[in-house]
């Protein structure tokens, strides 16, 4: 399946709020860093979601592995919501630990099944998510307020991801 076709299929089948979240993150990154970083992030996230979906569809990853990844992501999202709602409890080390757990999972179960080009896109995205300075600025310098709509959406959807 071609890259554009795969992205098109996944874009139609993934909940529209996911793409809204990605779009808001792209806007933030474009302002925080530059437009090229935002555009690359969007492309890489679309590629990641597409590759994970295709690996699952082709039974290269199990339902248990997909669920584990979703739970790890839900934990990271919950931390972000908590820090948004209570900035005084912000703990960059906890955020980095959570995102590192996702990265480790991806490296062990997903990235090993990808081409070097796609593995590089995954690594680039995780490097951005694991950026201590970016996370600190996001939560301590008021930049998170720009993503308030994301938090509202996440509150609605993240509950069903955790047992």
N, C-alpha and C positions, 0 to 999 in steps of 0.2 A: 504494500500500500504506500503510495507516495506521501511525502511529508505534508504537502498542502491538503491532500485529501484526508489524511489521518487527523490533522488539526481541525479540519472542517467538521468531520464526524464527531470528534470529541467535543468541539465547541458547542455543537447542537445538543449533545447528550449530557453535558455537565451543567449543573444548576446555574442559572443566570447570575445568581448572587456571587458565585465564585469569580465570574468574569468581572463583576462590578468591583469586587475586592482587589483583583489583580489590577484593574484600571486605576483604582485609587492609589494603590501602592506605586504604580508607574508614575502617577502624577507627583506623589511625594518624592520619589527618587529623582525625578526630573528636576524638581526644585532644589532638593538637597545636594545632588551631585551635578548632573547635567542631563539633557534630553537623550543623549546617546546611551547613557547608563539605564535610564528608564525604558527605552525601547528594547535594549538588549535583555533586560530583566523580563519584560513582557514576553518576548520571543522565547527565552529560555524556560519560563514557567509554562507556557503553552506546550513547548517541546516535552518538558518533564511530565506533565499531565497526560499528554498523548502517549508517550512511551510507556508510562505505567499502565495506562488503560489497555494498550495493545499487548503488553506482556501478560496482563491478567487475562485478556480475551483469548490469547494463544496458550494459556495455561503454563506460562513460564514463571509466574508467581501464583501462589495459592491464595485462597480467600483469607486464610489465617494471616498470611503476610500482609495482604492489603489492609485487613482490619487492624493489625499491629501498627502499620504506618499511619492509618487514620487516627488511632488513639494517641500516638506520639504527637501528631499535628494538633489534635484537640487539646492536649496538655499545654503545648506552646501557646495556642490561642487563648486558653484560659489564663495563663500567666499574663499575657498582653492585656486582657480585659481587666484583670485584677489591678495591674499597674496603671492602667488608664483611669480606673475608678478610684484608686487610692495611691497617688503618686509617691506618698511618703514611704511606702513599702517596697519601692522599686529596688530590684536586686539584679544587676547586670550579670552577675555570675550564674544565677539561676536560669536566666534567659539563655545564656551561652551554653549551659549544661544541657538544657532542653533541645536547643537547636543542634548541638553536637550529637545528641542521641539520634536525632532524625538523620543527620549526615552519616553516622555509623551504620544505621539501618540501611540507608540507600546504598552505601558502599558494599555492604555485605549481601544484599538481596537484589538490588536493581542495577547498579552501575556496572557490575561485573558482566552483565548480559547485554551491554550496549557497545556501540562503536566508540572509538576514541573521541570522535567529534561530539557525540551526544554525552559521553562521560565528562568531557570538558565543560559542556553547557551546565550539567548538573553541578559540577564543582564550582563554577563561576557563580551560580545562583546561591549555593550554600555559603560561599565566601562572603557574599553580600549579606545574607541573613545572619552570619556569625561575626559581623563587623561590630566590635565593641563600641567604637566611637559613634557609629550610626545609631546603634540601639540606645546608647546613653543620651545622645542629643534628642532622639525621638521622644524619650520619656522624661527627660529632665529640663529641657529647654523649651517646652511648650509646643514642640512640633507635632506631638501626638494629637493635639486638638484638631489639626488639619484632617485627621483620619477618624473623627468622631462618628461619621456615618458607617465606617467599617465596623466599629465596635458595636453599634446598634444591630447590624446584620449578624455579626458573629454571635452575639448573645442569643439570638433566635435560633441559629442553626447548630451551634457547637454542642448543645445539650444532648442531642441524640447520638453523638459520637463516643460518649463515655458511658461505660456500664453503670 
